[in-house]
Amino acid sequence: MTIVPQRFEILLVPEHTQGRDGPPLPTSALRSAVVEATGDTGSSGYPRYAGNGMEADIDPETHTVEALLIDGEELDYGLSVRVIDARFG
């Protein structure tokens, strides 16, 4: 049985940061949002997470975003997202 994480942090970053060494830094994101599991499965087949204007289908094992809406819109060209474990406290 796989345990699905209940929250992630999504970082919206310029696409040119892809391939950067090390983990993404929340302080370098253009926007970030902590998203919580909704209990639904998205059209991609992965769990749906939502919060702070972002809605995403995220593969909990690889942290790959399979679908994403930001304020109800698709991601603009030149932008990318990273998913990290949500920080507490």
C-alpha positions as CSV (number, residue, x, y, z in Angstrom):
1,M,0.0,0.0,0.0
2,T,1.4,3.4,-1.1
3,I,1.0,6.3,1.3
4,V,0.0,9.4,-0.7
5,P,1.5,12.7,0.8
6,Q,-1.2,15.1,2.0
7,R,0.6,18.3,0.9
8,F,3.3,19.6,-1.3
9,E,4.8,23.0,-2.1
10,I,4.7,24.0,-5.8
11,L,7.3,26.5,-6.9
12,L,6.7,28.5,-10.1
13,V,10.1,29.4,-11.6
14,P,11.5,30.7,-14.8
15,E,12.2,27.9,-17.3
16,H,15.9,28.8,-17.5
17,T,16.4,27.4,-14.0
18,Q,15.9,23.8,-15.2
19,G,18.9,21.7,-14.7
20,R,20.1,23.8,-11.8
21,D,22.2,21.9,-9.3
22,G,20.6,21.2,-5.9
23,P,17.1,21.4,-4.8
24,P,14.8,24.3,-5.7
25,L,14.7,27.2,-3.3
26,P,11.4,28.6,-2.3
27,T,13.0,32.1,-2.0
28,S,13.9,32.0,-5.7
29,A,10.4,31.2,-6.9
30,L,8.2,33.7,-8.7
31,R,5.3,32.3,-6.8
32,S,4.7,29.4,-4.5
33,A,1.8,27.6,-3.0
34,V,1.2,24.8,-0.5
35,V,-1.3,22.5,-2.0
36,E,-3.3,19.9,-0.1
37,A,-4.7,16.5,-1.3
38,T,-8.3,16.9,-2.3
39,G,-9.1,13.2,-2.2
40,D,-9.9,13.2,-5.9
41,T,-8.0,11.7,-8.7
42,G,-7.3,14.0,-11.6
43,S,-7.9,13.2,-15.3
44,S,-4.2,12.2,-15.5
45,G,-4.9,9.4,-13.0
46,Y,-2.8,10.9,-10.3
47,P,-3.9,12.5,-7.0
48,R,-5.3,16.0,-7.2
49,Y,-3.9,18.7,-4.9
50,A,-5.2,22.3,-4.6
51,G,-4.5,25.5,-2.6
52,N,-3.6,29.1,-2.9
53,G,-4.8,29.4,-6.5
54,M,-3.0,26.3,-7.8
55,E,-4.6,23.0,-8.7
56,A,-2.3,20.1,-9.8
57,D,-2.3,16.4,-10.5
58,I,1.0,15.2,-8.9
59,D,2.7,11.8,-9.1
60,P,3.5,11.4,-5.4
61,E,6.4,9.0,-6.0
62,T,8.4,11.2,-8.5
63,H,7.0,14.6,-7.7
64,T,6.1,15.1,-11.4
65,V,3.3,17.5,-12.1
66,E,1.1,15.8,-14.7
67,A,-1.5,18.7,-14.9
68,L,-1.5,22.2,-13.5
69,L,-3.8,25.2,-13.4
70,I,-2.7,28.5,-11.8
71,D,-5.7,30.8,-11.0
72,G,-7.7,28.7,-13.4
73,E,-5.2,29.1,-16.3
74,E,-2.6,26.9,-17.9
75,L,1.1,27.6,-17.3
76,D,2.6,30.4,-19.4
77,Y,5.4,29.7,-21.8
78,G,8.8,30.3,-20.3
79,L,7.7,29.1,-16.8
80,S,8.3,25.8,-15.1
81,V,7.3,24.3,-11.8
82,R,9.1,22.3,-9.1
83,V,7.5,20.3,-6.4
84,I,9.0,19.9,-3.0
85,D,7.8,18.5,0.3
86,A,5.8,21.1,2.1
87,R,7.6,22.6,5.1
88,F,6.0,22.8,8.5
89,G,6.3,25.5,11.1
